Amino acid sequence: MAKRIQIDKIKQELIGEILLKRELLSRRNITPRMAIVGALATPAIQHYAKAKEKVAKEFDIKLDIIDLANNVSDSSLIKILNELKNDEKIHGIFTELPFPSHINTEKVLSTIPFEKDVEGIGVFNLGMLFANSRQFVVRPTTAYACINLIESITEVKGKTVVIIGVGRVVGRPLLALLLNLGATVICCDKFSSNVDMLAKDANIIVSAAGCVNDVMQDETIVANKIVIDVGMGVDNNGEIVGDFSEEIREAASYYATGRNEVGKLTTHILFLNLLKLIEKNCIDAKK
């Protein structure tokens, strides 16, 4: 039977960092403030938004939540983001993806400046990440949560990792982080013809495809592997589930899910990123 990856130690380390930086900002009379922008109608997005509200209250971080109409236009959304970009009281901007399907996500995300890119998925930050730059880089939240989970079990260097789903939020930034840590990485998407075969010899499988319980059916593929099931969707019963069925996850050596371990770490990494950006932009810049 698979072991669920324990996050208490990782989470406490993140909380310790957050508290230290929060105290530093308090002494400077700076109240952290972040804007969350998204169409918050789906259960999965609502789940994540509520989790952020809860953690923000714990650290006295102010949130401005902007719930978009499903028919919002590109121009209206860009106008909102430009206003947030120019608002000196807003220290970070977070977008709850996915946006409604008609939105040009690439165009919209390019509006967010590096100085307020708390999620670390902007063009400039991702470029720095893929270049393995030694300059300040914002750690992409969900991808970095996956790295923390994997490294709590084993060293990444030298391991073969299969990523299922190469989206902007998880797959692509995770690819960069893993390459920088010395892993061999295989990426699969909807065009990949035989995911099971590609995953067979991997040490670690990370899925962020958003396919409800439907990424893999053969339990033997995940045997003796670490499985990180980032994907979240809603099944026919209205329940939030992952990419892998419970039976598939249980066949692995270790596993973590998006709703629990990944999500909880991601939220704390997000607020740590916010505080680091404030420290860089509001304190270090004045030295």
C-alpha positions as CSV (number, residue, x, y, z in Angstrom):
1,M,0.0,0.0,0.0
2,A,1.3,3.5,-0.9
3,K,2.4,5.9,1.7
4,R,0.9,9.4,1.6
5,I,3.7,11.9,1.6
6,Q,3.8,13.8,4.9
7,I,4.0,17.6,4.6
8,D,4.2,18.7,8.3
9,K,7.9,19.3,8.3
10,I,7.9,21.1,4.9
11,K,4.9,23.2,5.9
12,Q,6.4,24.2,9.2
13,E,9.6,25.3,7.5
14,L,7.6,27.5,5.1
15,I,5.6,28.9,7.9
16,G,8.8,29.8,9.8
17,E,10.1,31.7,6.7
18,I,6.7,33.5,6.3
19,L,6.6,34.6,10.0
20,L,10.2,35.9,9.8
21,K,9.5,38.0,6.7
22,R,6.1,39.1,8.0
23,E,7.8,40.4,11.2
24,L,10.3,42.3,9.1
25,L,7.6,44.0,7.2
26,S,5.6,44.8,10.3
27,R,8.6,46.6,11.7
28,R,8.6,48.7,8.5
29,N,4.8,49.3,8.8
30,I,4.2,47.4,5.6
31,T,0.9,45.5,5.3
32,P,1.2,42.9,2.6
33,R,-1.7,43.0,0.1
34,M,-2.4,40.8,-2.9
35,A,-5.1,40.7,-5.6
36,I,-6.6,37.5,-6.7
37,V,-8.2,37.7,-10.1
38,G,-10.3,34.9,-11.7
39,A,-13.7,33.5,-12.7
40,L,-14.4,31.7,-9.4
41,A,-17.5,29.7,-10.4
42,T,-16.0,26.2,-10.6
43,P,-15.7,24.0,-7.5
44,A,-11.9,23.4,-7.9
45,I,-11.2,27.2,-8.2
46,Q,-13.4,28.0,-5.3
47,H,-11.6,25.4,-3.2
48,Y,-8.2,27.0,-3.9
49,A,-9.6,30.6,-3.4
50,K,-11.0,29.7,0.0
51,A,-7.7,28.0,1.0
52,K,-5.9,31.3,0.2
53,E,-8.3,33.4,2.2
54,K,-7.8,31.1,5.2
55,V,-4.0,31.2,5.1
56,A,-3.9,35.0,4.4
57,K,-5.9,35.6,7.7
58,E,-3.4,33.6,9.6
59,F,-0.5,35.9,8.5
60,D,-2.5,39.1,8.5
61,I,-2.1,39.5,4.7
62,K,-4.8,41.5,2.9
63,L,-6.5,40.0,-0.1
64,D,-8.5,41.8,-2.8
65,I,-10.6,39.1,-4.6
66,I,-11.9,40.1,-8.0
67,D,-14.4,37.5,-9.3
68,L,-14.7,37.9,-13.1
69,A,-17.9,37.3,-15.0
70,N,-17.7,34.4,-17.4
71,N,-18.2,36.7,-20.4
72,V,-15.5,39.1,-19.4
73,S,-13.5,40.4,-22.4
74,D,-9.7,40.4,-22.9
75,S,-9.7,44.2,-22.9
76,S,-11.8,44.4,-19.6
77,L,-9.5,41.9,-17.9
78,I,-6.3,43.6,-19.1
79,K,-7.8,47.0,-17.8
80,I,-8.3,45.4,-14.4
81,L,-4.8,44.0,-14.3
82,N,-3.3,47.3,-15.5
83,E,-5.1,49.1,-12.6
84,L,-3.7,46.6,-10.1
85,K,-0.2,46.9,-11.7
86,N,-0.2,50.6,-11.1
87,D,-1.8,50.5,-7.6
88,E,1.1,50.9,-5.2
89,K,-0.9,49.4,-2.4
90,I,-1.1,46.1,-4.2
91,H,2.1,44.1,-3.8
92,G,1.3,41.0,-5.8
93,I,-1.2,39.8,-8.4
94,F,-2.4,36.2,-8.6
95,T,-4.6,34.9,-11.4
96,E,-6.8,31.9,-10.7
97,L,-6.5,29.9,-13.9
98,P,-8.0,28.7,-16.1
99,F,-9.7,31.9,-17.3
100,P,-12.9,31.5,-19.4
101,S,-12.1,29.7,-22.6
102,H,-12.4,32.7,-24.9
103,I,-9.7,34.7,-23.0
104,N,-6.3,35.0,-24.6
105,T,-4.4,33.8,-21.5
106,E,-0.9,34.4,-22.9
107,K,-1.8,38.0,-23.8
108,V,-3.5,38.7,-20.4
109,L,-0.7,37.2,-18.3
110,S,1.9,39.3,-20.1
111,T,0.2,42.3,-18.4
112,I,1.4,41.3,-15.0
113,P,4.9,42.8,-14.2
114,F,7.7,40.7,-12.8
115,E,7.6,42.8,-9.7
116,K,4.1,41.6,-8.9
117,D,4.2,38.0,-10.4
118,V,3.6,36.1,-7.1
119,E,2.9,32.8,-8.9
120,G,6.1,32.9,-10.9
121,I,4.5,32.0,-14.3
122,G,5.1,35.3,-16.1
123,V,7.1,35.3,-19.3
124,F,10.1,37.1,-17.8
125,N,10.3,34.8,-14.7
126,L,9.9,31.6,-16.7
127,G,12.6,32.7,-19.1
128,M,14.9,33.3,-16.2
129,L,14.0,29.9,-14.8
130,F,14.7,28.0,-18.0
131,A,18.0,29.9,-18.3
132,N,18.9,28.7,-14.8
133,S,19.6,32.3,-14.0
134,R,21.5,33.2,-10.8
135,Q,19.5,36.4,-10.5
136,F,16.4,36.6,-8.2
137,V,13.7,34.3,-9.6
138,V,10.2,33.8,-8.2
139,R,9.6,30.1,-7.6
140,P,6.5,28.9,-9.5
141,T,4.2,27.9,-6.7
142,T,2.7,24.6,-7.7
143,A,5.8,23.3,-9.4
144,Y,7.9,24.2,-6.4
145,A,5.4,22.4,-4.1
146,C,6.0,19.3,-6.3
147,I,9.7,19.6,-5.9
148,N,9.4,19.9,-2.1
149,L,7.3,16.8,-2.0
150,I,9.7,14.8,-4.1
151,E,12.8,15.9,-2.3
152,S,11.2,14.9,1.1
153,I,11.4,11.3,-0.2
154,T,14.4,11.3,-2.5
155,E,17.0,13.4,-4.3
156,V,15.9,14.6,-7.7
157,K,19.3,14.6,-9.3
158,G,19.7,11.5,-11.5
159,K,16.1,10.5,-11.4
160,T,13.8,10.0,-14.4
161,V,10.6,12.0,-14.1
162,V,7.5,11.8,-16.3
163,I,5.3,14.9,-16.4
164,I,1.8,14.4,-17.8
165,G,0.4,17.8,-18.8
166,V,2.6,20.6,-20.0
167,G,0.5,23.6,-19.0
168,R,1.7,27.1,-18.0
169,V,1.0,26.7,-14.3
170,V,2.6,23.3,-13.5
171,G,4.1,21.3,-16.3
172,R,6.4,23.9,-18.0
173,P,7.8,25.5,-14.8
174,L,8.2,22.0,-13.3
175,L,10.2,20.9,-16.3
176,A,12.6,23.9,-15.8
177,L,13.0,23.2,-12.0
178,L,13.7,19.5,-12.6
179,L,16.2,20.2,-15.4
180,N,18.0,22.7,-13.1
181,L,18.2,20.0,-10.4
182,G,19.7,17.4,-12.7
183,A,16.7,15.2,-13.5
184,T,16.0,13.4,-16.8
185,V,12.5,14.6,-17.8
186,I,10.0,13.2,-20.2
187,C,6.9,15.4,-20.9
188,C,3.6,14.0,-22.1
189,D,0.6,15.8,-23.5
190,K,-2.5,15.0,-25.5
191,F,-0.3,14.2,-28.5
192,S,1.7,11.6,-26.7
193,S,0.7,8.2,-28.1
194,N,1.7,5.8,-25.2
195,V,1.9,7.5,-21.8
196,D,2.1,4.1,-20.0
197,M,5.1,3.0,-22.0
198,L,6.9,6.3,-21.4
199,A,6.1,6.2,-17.7
200,K,7.1,2.5,-17.2
201,D,10.8,3.1,-16.4
202,A,10.4,6.5,-14.6
203,N,11.2,6.9,-10.9
204,I,8.6,9.7,-10.5
205,I,5.3,10.6,-12.2
206,V,3.7,14.0,-11.9
207,S,0.3,14.5,-13.5
208,A,-1.3,17.8,-14.1
209,A,-3.5,17.0,-17.0
210,G,-6.9,17.7,-15.4
211,C,-8.3,14.3,-16.6
212,V,-10.8,13.0,-14.1
213,N,-9.5,9.6,-12.8
214,D,-8.4,8.8,-16.4
215,V,-4.7,9.4,-16.9
216,M,-3.6,5.8,-16.3
217,Q,-5.4,2.5,-15.8
218,D,-2.6,0.0,-15.3
219,E,-1.6,-0.2,-11.6
220,T,1.7,-2.0,-12.4
221,I,3.0,1.1,-14.1
222,V,3.1,3.1,-10.9
223,A,4.6,0.3,-8.7
224,N,7.7,1.4,-6.8
225,K,7.3,5.0,-8.0
226,I,6.5,8.4,-6.4
227,V,3.2,9.7,-7.8
228,I,2.3,13.4,-7.5
229,D,-1.4,13.8,-8.7
230,V,-1.7,17.6,-9.1
231,G,-4.7,17.5,-11.4
232,M,-8.2,18.4,-10.1
233,G,-11.5,18.0,-11.7
234,V,-15.1,17.2,-10.8
235,D,-16.5,13.7,-11.4
236,N,-20.1,12.6,-12.2
237,N,-21.0,12.7,-8.6
238,G,-19.9,16.3,-8.2
239,E,-16.8,15.3,-6.2
240,I,-13.4,17.0,-6.6
241,V,-11.0,14.3,-7.8
242,G,-7.5,13.9,-9.3
243,D,-6.0,12.6,-12.5
244,F,-5.5,9.2,-11.0
245,S,-8.0,6.9,-9.4
246,E,-7.5,6.0,-5.8
247,E,-6.6,2.5,-6.9
248,I,-3.8,3.8,-9.1
249,R,-2.4,6.0,-6.4
250,E,-2.5,3.2,-3.8
251,A,-0.4,1.1,-6.1
252,A,2.5,3.6,-5.9
253,S,5.3,3.7,-3.3
254,Y,4.4,7.3,-2.3
255,Y,1.8,9.7,-3.4
256,A,0.4,13.2,-2.9
257,T,-2.7,14.9,-4.3
258,G,-3.5,18.3,-5.6
259,R,-6.4,18.9,-3.1
260,N,-4.3,18.0,-0.1
261,E,-0.5,18.0,0.0
262,V,0.2,19.9,-3.2
263,G,-2.5,22.5,-2.6
264,K,-1.5,23.2,1.0
265,L,2.1,23.7,0.2
266,T,1.3,25.8,-2.9
267,T,-0.7,28.2,-0.8
268,H,2.1,28.8,1.6
269,I,4.7,29.1,-1.1
270,L,2.5,31.7,-2.8
271,F,2.4,33.9,0.3
272,L,6.2,33.4,0.9
273,N,6.7,34.6,-2.7
274,L,4.6,37.7,-2.0
275,L,6.7,38.6,1.1
276,K,9.9,38.0,-0.8
277,L,8.8,40.3,-3.6
278,I,7.8,43.0,-1.1
279,E,11.2,42.7,0.5
280,K,12.9,43.0,-2.8
281,N,10.8,45.8,-4.2
282,C,10.1,47.9,-1.1
283,I,13.1,47.3,1.1
284,D,16.1,46.1,-0.9
285,A,15.4,48.6,-3.7
286,K,15.8,51.5,-1.2
287,K,19.2,50.4,0.1
